[in-house]
Amino acid sequence: MLVKVPTAAVQGLNAIEVMTEVNSARGVMYFLVGLPDNSVKESHERVVAAIQNSGFDFPVRSLTISLTPADVKKEGATYDLPIAIGLLATTNDVKPDHLMRYMFIGELSLDGSLLPVRGALTTAILAKEKGYEGLILPAANVREAAVVEGLKVYGANKLLDVINLLNDAPEVIQPTTISQEENFINQQPRYEIDFSDVKGQENVKRAMEIAAAGGHNIIMVGPPGSGKSMMAKRLPTILPPLSFTESLETTQIYSVAGKLGGSKGLVTERPFRSPHHTISQVALVGGGTNPQPGEISLAHNGVLYCDELPEFSRTVLEVLRQPLEDREIHISRAKYAVSYPASFMFCASMNPCPCGYYGDPTHHCVCTPGQVTRYLNKISGPLLDRIDIQITIQPVKFEQLSSLQRGETSEEIRKRVVAARKIQEERFRDYPKVHCNAQMTSAMMREFAQPSPENLKLLQQVMERFHFSARAYERILRLSRTIADLAGSEDIQREHLMEAIGYRHLDRSNWGE
């Protein structure tokens, strides 16, 4: 007897339809084919115990299980459920009539319980695209999959629940329905931290506002205790709320990475990822034996914050260059090739020198000029060129620190940021892949960020004096466009250009002089 049970394999952020074919014949053998990895091969022991502990007999026959297509690598324990259902269908313990109506994923515990798996949302999207009536999966994954409209999503706690559903038993599990409004509109983030907690540092707050308004990368340089990390953690609180499309994209990444909680549907808060400086290259960009999204993809549509940037490995920092430009990462290995989105705001902070007090008016720096230069040289020029805003920070004065007066709230700053983003949305309405000024191409800058001849001459003088690179020239123009948008100006004025030029603190020709 031959039985087919639909399931899926997740590759990158996409799912591929996989058919679990179970053939039962005379004999006592067990074959599992179709390019399975070790975790799939070990499903035999889990499935046998789960079937027996659910009150059924494991078929004593010659069993051949094929996961097709055979040239797609099968990884993880997500195939336990379809294999178990296929085996039970060969003994008529499960009616085979309904099997092709659903897609099945889930890991089985030895007692027959269903354990959560990765990629439930991606699989649900595939099931809808392929025209399946529903998706049957562990109850812990049901909320993330149920956001796909037009698909019946059944969350089961144990194997017996699935068997009863397929056998039309009187009491069966019901499909879970979650409206987009419940998951998205009514679950907008409420941050526990706020920019009003930051004392002083008005120039840095201004830089943060500009960065958020145009999606620009930013680096802060200052001595220990000047508030770099404190302000970086508050950057997501002034970013525009996630759109539904952005929320869905972000949720897919976290679903594939297995980082969604069981009670969580859509991700409605912009991600903030802060990897330690000992992070490996693979952990940052993604990949591995079983490919997984890295920190740069987990920060998609949010903020990637690197504290103490020079302490990161040089090779780790250099792999950031391509994602910062292309906003996606392509990983090619001998056995696979995957792509992950990586459209994030890059925020970094660092001390100005090894001792941390170069330029600090209240502490004496013990570093030599050569040590200061070598410390900055740990960050390559091409990487610095990709950071639009480079700003130095001074310690907060005692009068500001002890003041009871609170600064502007994140909500007040966010209103101005959202207004500037709306201007950019209207500007780029004919460019579907461009959403903010930081994403403008050179051709688009000639159309939207071209300064007047007088301002162009001023920029030329600055470029020649400080030996700015061509990439720095583009960054200044993009930044000027954002500053003009915050001011509600259609044209880039001289003051907008001068402020943008002032955010190039780390260029080699003037640093340390």
N, C-alpha and C positions, 0 to 999 in steps of 0.2 A: 504494500500500500504506500502510495506517495502522497505527502501532504506538504503544502506550501504556506509559510507564515511570513508576512512582510515585516521588515525592520529597517534599520538605517545605520550607516557608518558616518561618523563626523570627521571631516578633513578640513583643517583650518576653521573658517566660520561657515562652511557649507556642509550639507549632509547629502549623502549618496544613498539611493535606494538599494537595499540589500534584501534578497529573497532567501529565507531559511527553508531549504528543502530537506525533508525527512523521509527517507525510504525504509520501509520495514519488510524484511524477507526472512526466509527460514535460516536458522543458524543462531549462534551466540557470539556476535562480534559487535564492535563499536568503532566507527570511523568518523572522524571530524575533519573535513577538508574545506578549502577556500581561503588559504593564506591566513590562518588564525595565529595570533601571538600566544605566548604562554598563558596569559590570563584567560583567553578564550578556550584554550585546550583544557584548562583546569575546570571548566564549567561542568564537565561530566560528573565530578564528585559533588559539586553543589546541587546540580539538577537532580541527581539520584536521591540525595538526602531530602531535598525540598519536596519532591513528588511523594516519597514514602511518608514523610512527616505531615503531609496534607491529607493522608488517608487513601492513597492510591498505590497501585503496584507499578513498579518500573518494568517496562516491557522487556521480557527475556527473548530477544529476537536478534537477527543480524540487522543492525541499525547503521545507516549511512546518512550523515548530516552534511550537507553542502551549503556553504555561504557564498552565494553568487552576487556579483561577478567575482570570479576567482582571482583576478589580478589586482583587486583592491585589498590593501592590508586591513585586517580586522583586529581591533585593539579594545581592551577593556572587558568588563563583565556585563556590558549592556545587552549581550545576546542570550543571557541565561533564560529570560522569560520567553522569547520566541522559540528557543530550543525546547523548553519544557512543554509549552503548548503544542508544538508539533509532535512531540513524542506521545503526549496524552491523546492527541487526535488519531494516531495510528492504532490505538487500542479502543477507540470510540468512547473514551471517558470525556472527551470534549467533542461537541458536534463540529465537524469541519465546515459546515455551511457558511458560517459567519467570518471565517478567518480572513478572507480577502477584503473584507469591509474595513478592517482596522490595521493600523501599524502598531507594533509592539516593541517596547524597550524596557529594560529593568534588570537589576542584579538581584539574584536570589540568595537569601540567607539559608542556612541548613534547616531551619524550622519552617521554611516556606514564606517567610516575610520578604517583602520587596524593599530593597535598599535604593537610595537615590543614585542617579547617574548624571554624567555631564552631557551637555548639549541638548537638553530637552526642548528648549525653545527653537533651536535650529531644526530639530527633527519634526516639531509641530508645523513649522513653515513648509518643510518638504512634504509632509503628509497632506497638507491642504493643496499644494501645487500639483501633487500626483492624483488628486481626486478621491482620496480615502475619506470615508465617512467619519472616522474618528481615530484617536490615538489612545492607547492603553499604556499606562506607565506608573511608576511608584507615586504614592500619594504625596511624598515629599517634594516632587517636581511639578505637581499639578498646577500651582499658581503661575509659574513662569510660562508654562505651555498654554494655559487657558486664555492668555491675552490674544491669541490668534483667533480672529473672528471667523465664523463659518465652519468650525471644526469642533466635533464633540470630543472632549478630553475627559477621560476616565482615570481617576487616581485611585489605585488599589493599594491596600495595606498588606495583602498576602496573596499567594498564588490561588487560594481557594476562591477569593473574590472574583478573579478573572475567569476561573472555570465556571462559576455560577452565572456570570454575565453572558458568556458564550453559549451556555446551555439553557438560557432563558428561564432561569430559576425565579421563583416568586419574589424573593428579596435580593435585589442586585444593586450594585453601586450605580449612582446617577452621575451624569456628566456635570462637570464643574463649569459654571459660567461666571466670568468676571468681566464687567464692563470696562472699557477704556477709561471712563470717567472715574470709576472707583480706584483704578490702578494708577492713574496719571494725574488728572485734574485735582482730585481730592488728597493727593499724597505729595504735594509740593514740599520741598525740604524746609525744615525749620532748624536753623543753625544755632548751636549753643554758644558760639564765639562771634564776636562782632568787632568791626574796626573802631568802634567807639571806645574799646578797651585800650587802644594804642595811645600812649601819651606822646605828644610832640610828633616829630618826623613828618611834618606836613609835606615836605618835598618828595619824600618817598611814597606817601599816600597818593600824591598827585601822579607819580610815575606808575604806581599800581593801577590807578584809574585809567590812565592812557593805555596801559598794557591790556587791561580787560576790555576796553572799548574797541580796540582794533585787533585783539587776538595776538598781541606781540609777545615775543619771548623777553625775559627780563633777568638780569643778574644784579645782585646787591653785594657790595663790598664794604665791609666795616669791621670794627673790632668786636671781640666777644661781648655779649650783653647789650648790644645796641638795638636789638629787636628784629633781627633779620628773619629768624624762624617764626616768630610771633606774627609778623605781617604776612609771610608766605602762606601760613596756614589759614589766614583769613581771606586770601585771594578768591577762593571759590564763592565766598559769600557776596561778592560784588559782580560776579559773572551773570549774564542773562540766564533765566531758567531754561532747562532742557526742553527742546521741542519734542513732540511725540516720536518723530523719526529718529532724532538723536538718542532718545531714551531706549527705543527698540534696538538700535545699533549697539549701545553700551550694554544692554541686557544680554544680547547674544554673546558678546565677548565674555562676560562674567559667567554665563551659563556654560560655555565651552570650557572655561577654566575651573568650573566647579566651585565658584565663589559666591553663589546666590544662597541666601538662607531659605529654609523651607517655607517660611511664611511670607516670603517676598515675591511680588510679581515683577513689575517693571522697576528698573533703576531710575529714580526720579531726582537724584542728587548728583551734581557733577563730581566725577571722581577726583580724588586727591591722593596721589601716590608719592611716597617719600622713601625710596630705597636707601639702604645703608651704603656707605662708600665701599664696603667690601663685596658688593654684589658682583656676580660673574657676568660675562658677556651674554651668555645664553639666557640667564634669568632676566636680563634687561631687555633684550630684543625678542626673545622667544625661541622656540625650537626644542631641542632635546631629543632623546630616543623616541618618546611619544610626544609629538609636537604640541606645545601649549603656548598660549599668548604670553608675552613677557610684560614687564612693567610699563613699557611705552605703549602697548596696546591696552592694558588695563587703565591707562590714563586717557584713553581716547575720549574726546569731547570734554576733557577736564584739564587737570594740572599735573605735570610731572615736576616734582620738587627735588633738587639735588643739593643737600646741605654739605658745606665744606667741599666744594667742587674739585679743588686741586688734589684732594685725598683719594679721588676715584682713580682707578687704573687708567693709564693713557689709552690702552686698547679699548677699554669700555667706553670712554668718552668719544673716541673717534667713530664708533658705530652709530652715534647719535646724529652724525652729520647728514646722512642720506634721509632718515625719517623726518628730520626737521625741515628738509626741503620738499620731499615728495609726499609727506603725511601718510605714508604707508610703509610697511616693511615686507620685503620679499626674502624668504628663507629657502634656500635650495640645498638639499643634502643628497647623498647617493640614493636614498630610498624614498624620498618625498620632496615635494616643493609646495610650500603653502605661502599665502599672503595674509597679513593681518592689517587692519586699519590702525593708524597711529597719528591721528590729528589731535595734537595736544598743545597746550601752552607750556612752554619750558620755563621754569622758574628755578634759579640757582642762587646760592649765596656762598661767600667765601671770606676768609680773613685777608687783609691786604698783604700779609707777610707771614713767615713762619711763627714769629712770636705773637702776631695778631694786632700789634699796636702801631704799625706804620701810619703816620698821619693823624694819630690820636692826640688831641691837645692836652689830655690829662695824664697820659702814660708815656714813658720813654721807650722808644723802639730800640732793641739791641741788635737788630739785623743790619748787616752791611748792604750797600746798594746792590752788590752782586747777588746776595741771597734773596732780596726782594724781587729782582728781575727773574731769577731762576724759579722762584715760587710761581710767579705769574706765567712763566713759560711752560709750566705743566699743562696749561690749557692752550691748545693750538690756536694760531691766528684764524684759520678757517672756521673753527667752532665759534670763536668770539664774534666773527663777522656775522654769524647766523643769529646772534642775540641782539635784538633791536635796541633794547634799553639797557644801558650799563651805568649804574648809579652808585655813588659812594655814600656811606651813612656815617654820621657822627653820633657819639653817645648822647643820650638824652640828658639835658641839664636837670639839676635837682629841682629847680622851680617848676619845671614842666612835669617832672615825675611825681611831685607831691601835690600837684594841683587837683582839686576836686572837680574841675570842669571837664565834662566829657566831650570828646570830639564828635565829628560827623558819624552817623550810624552807617552800617553797610547798606541799609535800605535806601538811604538818601543818595549814596554814591551810585548804587545799582540803578537808580532811576535815570541818572545821566548816562550811564553806560548803555542801558537799554535804548534810550533815545538815539544815541550815536549809532548803535547797531541797526536800528530801523532805517536810518539814513543809508547805511551801507547795503542793507537788503534791497532797498529800492534801486540803488546804484548798480548792483550786480544781479538784477532780476533776470537778465538775459544770459547770465553765466551760472549754470546750475551747480558747478563744482566749487564756486567761490562764494564765501559767506561773510568774509570780513577783510579789512584792508591788508592784513598780514599775508593773505593768500593771493594778492594781486600779482600778475605776471608783468614782465617788462613792457609788453604791448599795452596792457591795461593801465600801467602807470603813465604812459605817454598820453593816454586819454583822460585819466581822472586825477593825476597827481603831478601835472606839469607846472612848475613854478613860472612866474613872470620872468622876463629877461633880466630885470634888476636883481631879483632874488637868485636867479641862476648864476649870475656873476658873483654874488656873495658866496654861494655854495662852492663855486670854483676856487675862490680864494682860500676858503677853509680846507678844501680837499688838498690843495697844494701845500698849505702850511703844515697840516698834520699827517700828510701822506695817507689819507684814507683810501681803502681799496674800492673797487667797483661795486662789490657787494655792500659795503658800508654806505655808498652813495644811494643805492636802492633802499636800504633800510631807513635812511634819513627821510627820503621822500615818502615812503609808506607811513612813517611815524608822523610826518608833517600833515599828511592827509587825515589821520585820526585826530590830531590835535585840532585841526580846522573843523572836523565834524563835531567834536565836543563843544566847540565855540559856536556852532551853527553857521559856519561860514562856507559858502560855495567855493571860494578860491583860497589857495594857500597864501597866507599873508607872511610878512617878514618875521613877525613875532612867533608865528607857528614854526617857521623854519629854524629860527634861532633856538627855540626850546628843544626841537628835535636834535639839533647839533649838540646841544648841551648834554645829551644822554649818551655820548660816546666816550665815557670816562676811561675806558681800559685800552684804547688804541695805543699801540706800542710807542709811537713817537712822543707822546706827552706823559705817559705814566711814569711816575717816579722822579720827574724833574722838579 
